[in-house]
């Protein structure tokens, strides 16, 4: 880390004292990954890969010197939040955002990434290490809305396979970017009806899920058929046995259509309590 003048050190110390005195200060844990900055060009490709735009709220977990947060606000028009455990880096990031005229769109929090509330995020960016990614995975799936995007520089989520992978060459080496779309929770027993031209039939769909991968057992008119498919955000697509089911999951409600030998039938269902 570069040497800083005495005023900068005093300002960082003042920040530590001010934040440390807050009654609602989260419990901090020691960093699990060393601070290594993502090259600026790689950071821009991360944001492009997940299609960041002016309506997005980007959270960079482990934001370091703030360069990716500032780029999201400056180059993509997003609102962006950096979360960093190193108070000196938070102070530096805030100063840089202020100098760039982006203080209103680029915020920095001195917090533990595992304690930060990320519900408002539509995009989360990571450069933390595979073990940390896997520890964060339950939080990402629990707090982010279906359709939110996650992008990681160089590190996977292990058995949560990425929806997209992209190599990026920079400074003599190839970086790998991994991107995921947060899937809805579709698992459970769905009880509903199929309807076409005024004809209604009862349909039961039992779904098991592993991240974006889903398997279903559809029972209609006493016939049970196996379907397989995937979730993309809140959109589920299942196929098998000459049937295709496409639907949107909205909490415990689902609606879509079934295409098969009977033609196209509308499908509406509710998830049953366990």
C-alpha positions in Angstrom: 0.0 0.0 0.0 1.4 3.4 -0.8 2.6 5.7 1.9 0.1 8.4 2.9 0.7 11.9 4.4 0.0 12.6 8.1 -3.3 14.3 7.3 -4.5 11.2 5.4 -3.5 9.0 8.3 -5.3 11.2 10.8 -8.4 11.2 8.6 -8.4 7.4 8.4 -7.9 7.2 12.2 -10.9 9.6 12.7 -13.0 7.4 10.4 -12.0 4.4 12.5 -13.0 6.1 15.7 -16.3 7.5 14.3 -17.5 4.2 12.8 -16.2 2.2 15.7 -18.3 4.2 18.2 -21.5 3.5 16.4 -23.9 1.3 18.5 -25.1 -0.6 15.4 -21.6 -1.5 14.2 -21.6 -5.1 12.8 -19.2 -7.6 14.2 -16.2 -7.7 11.9 -14.4 -10.9 10.9 -10.8 -11.1 9.7 -10.4 -10.9 5.9 -10.2 -14.3 4.1 -8.7 -13.0 1.0 -5.7 -10.7 0.6 -6.2 -7.3 -1.1 -5.4 -7.6 -4.8 -7.0 -5.1 -7.1 -8.9 -6.2 -10.2 -7.3 -4.5 -13.3 -9.5 -1.7 -14.5 -10.1 -3.2 -17.9 -11.1 -6.5 -16.3 -13.5 -4.7 -14.0 -15.1 -3.1 -16.9 -15.6 -6.4 -18.6 -17.1 -7.8 -15.5 -19.8 -5.1 -15.6 -20.3 -5.6 -19.3 -20.7 -9.3 -18.9 -23.7 -9.0 -16.7 -25.2 -6.0 -18.6 -25.0 -3.3 -16.0 -27.1 -0.3 -16.8 -28.5 2.9 -15.3 -31.3 1.1 -13.5 -28.9 -1.3 -11.6 -27.7 -1.2 -8.1 -24.2 -2.8 -8.0 -22.7 -4.1 -4.8 -18.9 -4.8 -4.9 -18.2 -7.1 -1.9 -14.6 -6.5 -1.0 -14.3 -3.3 -2.9 -10.6 -2.5 -2.2 -9.7 0.9 -3.5 -13.2 1.4 -5.0 -12.2 1.4 -8.7 -15.0 -1.0 -9.8 -17.7 0.9 -7.8 -16.6 4.2 -9.3 -16.5 2.6 -12.8 -20.1 1.3 -12.4 -21.3 4.8 -11.5 -19.1 6.7 -14.0 -19.2 4.5 -17.1 -22.5 2.7 -16.7 -24.7 5.2 -14.8 -25.5 2.7 -12.1 -25.9 3.3 -8.4 -23.0 1.4 -6.8 -22.0 0.4 -3.2 -18.6 -0.8 -2.1 -18.3 -3.0 1.0 -14.8 -3.2 2.4 -13.3 -4.2 5.8 -10.2 -2.1 5.5 -11.1 1.4 6.9 -8.2 3.1 5.1 -9.3 1.8 1.7 -12.9 2.9 2.5 -11.6 6.4 3.3 -9.5 6.5 0.1 -12.5 5.2 -2.0 -14.8 7.9 -0.6 -12.2 10.6 -1.4 -11.8 9.3 -5.0 -15.6 9.2 -5.5 -15.9 12.8 -4.2 -13.1 14.0 -6.5 -14.9 12.3 -9.5 -18.2 14.0 -8.6 -19.8 10.6 -8.0 -20.4 10.7 -4.2 -24.1 10.5 -4.7 -23.9 7.4 -6.9 -20.9 5.7 -5.4 -21.1 4.8 -1.7 -18.6 2.9 0.4 -19.4 1.0 3.6 -16.9 -0.1 6.2 -18.5 -3.4 7.0 -18.1 -7.2 7.1 -19.3 -8.5 3.7 -21.2 -11.3 5.6 -23.1 -8.8 7.7 -24.0 -6.3 4.9 -27.7 -6.2 3.8 -27.6 -6.7 0.0 -31.3 -7.1 -0.6 -31.4 -4.0 -2.9 -28.6 -5.2 -5.2 -29.4 -6.2 -8.7 -25.7 -7.0 -9.4 -23.0 -8.3 -7.1 -19.3 -8.3 -8.1 -16.7 -10.4 -6.4 -12.9 -11.0 -6.4 -12.5 -12.9 -3.1 -11.4 -16.5 -3.6 -13.4 -19.7 -4.1 -13.7 -20.6 -0.4 -15.1 -17.1 0.4 -17.5 -17.3 -2.6 -18.9 -20.6 -1.4 -19.4 -19.2 2.1 -21.2 -16.2 0.6 -23.3 -18.4 -1.7 -26.2 -19.0 0.8 -26.4 -15.3 1.5 -26.5 -14.4 -2.2 -29.3 -16.9 -2.8 -31.2 -15.9 0.2 -31.0 -12.1 -0.1 -30.9 -11.4 -3.8 -34.1 -11.3 -5.9 -34.5 -13.8 -8.7 -32.9 -12.4 -11.8 -30.1 -10.6 -9.9 -26.7 -11.2 -11.4 -23.5 -12.2 -9.7 -20.1 -11.9 -11.4 -16.8 -13.2 -10.0 -13.3 -12.5 -11.2 -11.2 -15.7 -11.4 -13.1 -17.8 -8.8 -16.1 -20.2 -9.1 -18.9 -21.1 -6.8 -17.9 -24.8 -7.1 -21.0 -26.9 -7.8 -23.2 -23.8 -8.6 -22.2 -23.8 -12.2 -21.9 -20.4 -13.9 -24.5 -19.4 -16.6 -21.7 -17.6 -18.5 -17.9 -17.8 -18.6 -15.7 -15.3 -20.3 -11.9 -15.1 -20.6 -10.2 -11.7 -20.5 -6.6 -11.1 -21.4 -4.8 -8.4 -19.4 -1.2 -7.6 -18.4 0.2 -10.8 -19.9 -2.3 -13.3 -18.4 -5.8 -14.6 -19.0 -8.4 -13.7 -16.4 -11.6 -15.8 -16.2 -15.0 -14.2 -15.4 -17.9 -16.3 -14.1 -21.5 -15.0 -14.1 -24.7 -16.4 -12.5 -28.3 -15.4 -12.6 -29.9 -15.9 -9.2 -32.7 -18.5 -9.6 -36.2 -18.3 -8.0 -37.1 -21.0 -5.4 -39.2 -23.4 -7.4 -38.9 -26.5 -5.2 -42.0 -28.1 -3.8 -45.4 -29.4 -4.8 -47.5 -27.2 -7.1 -51.2 -27.7 -7.3 -53.0 -26.1 -10.2 -55.1 -26.3 -13.3 -54.7 -26.5 -17.1 -57.2 -24.7 -19.3 -57.8 -24.6 -23.1 -61.0 -23.5 -24.8 -63.0 -23.6 -21.6 -61.8 -27.1 -20.7 -60.1 -27.3 -17.3 -58.0 -30.2 -15.9 -56.2 -30.6 -12.6 -52.4 -30.7 -12.8 -49.9 -31.5 -10.0 -46.2 -30.7 -10.5 -43.6 -31.8 -8.0 -40.3 -30.0 -8.4 -36.8 -30.7 -7.0 -34.1 -28.1 -7.5 -30.4 -27.7 -7.4 -29.5 -24.0 -8.1 -30.8 -23.3 -11.6 -31.3 -27.0 -12.5 -34.8 -28.4 -11.9 -36.5 -31.7 -12.2 -40.3 -32.1 -12.3 -42.9 -34.9 -12.1 -46.1 -33.7 -13.8 -49.4 -35.6 -13.1 -52.4 -34.9 -15.3 -55.4 -37.2 -15.7 -53.7 -39.9 -13.6 -50.6 -39.9 -15.9 -47.3 -39.0 -14.4 -44.5 -37.8 -16.6 -40.9 -36.7 -15.9 -39.7 -33.3 -17.0 -36.3 -31.6 -16.8 -35.1 -28.1 -17.3 -33.7 -24.9 -15.9 -34.5 -21.7 -14.2 -33.4 -18.3 -15.5 -34.3 -15.9 -12.7 -38.0 -16.4 -12.1 -38.6 -18.1 -15.5 -38.7 -21.9 -15.5 -38.6 -24.1 -18.6 -39.2 -27.8 -18.3 -39.5 -30.4 -21.1 -39.9 -34.2 -21.5 -42.3 -36.9 -22.8 -43.4 -34.6 -25.6 -44.4 -31.8 -23.2 -42.9 -28.4 -22.7 -43.9 -26.3 -19.6 -42.8 -22.6 -19.5 -43.8 -20.5 -16.5 -43.0 -17.6 -14.2 -42.5 -18.2 -10.5 -43.8 -15.4 -8.2 -43.3 -16.5 -4.6 -45.8 -19.3 -4.1 -47.7 -18.6 -7.3 -46.8 -19.8 -10.8 -48.4 -19.1 -14.2 -47.5 -20.1 -17.7 -48.4 -22.6 -20.4 -48.0 -26.3 -21.2 -47.5 -27.4 -24.8 -48.2 -31.0 -25.7 -50.5 -33.4 -27.5 -53.5 -31.4 -26.2 -52.2 -28.2 -27.8 -51.3 -25.2 -25.7 -53.0 -25.0 -22.3 -52.6 -22.2 -19.8 -51.3 -23.3 -16.4 -51.8 -21.6 -13.1 -50.7 -23.1 -9.8 -50.0 -22.5 -6.1 -47.2 -24.1 -4.1 -48.6 -26.3 -1.3 -47.4 -26.0 2.3 -44.9 -28.7 3.3 
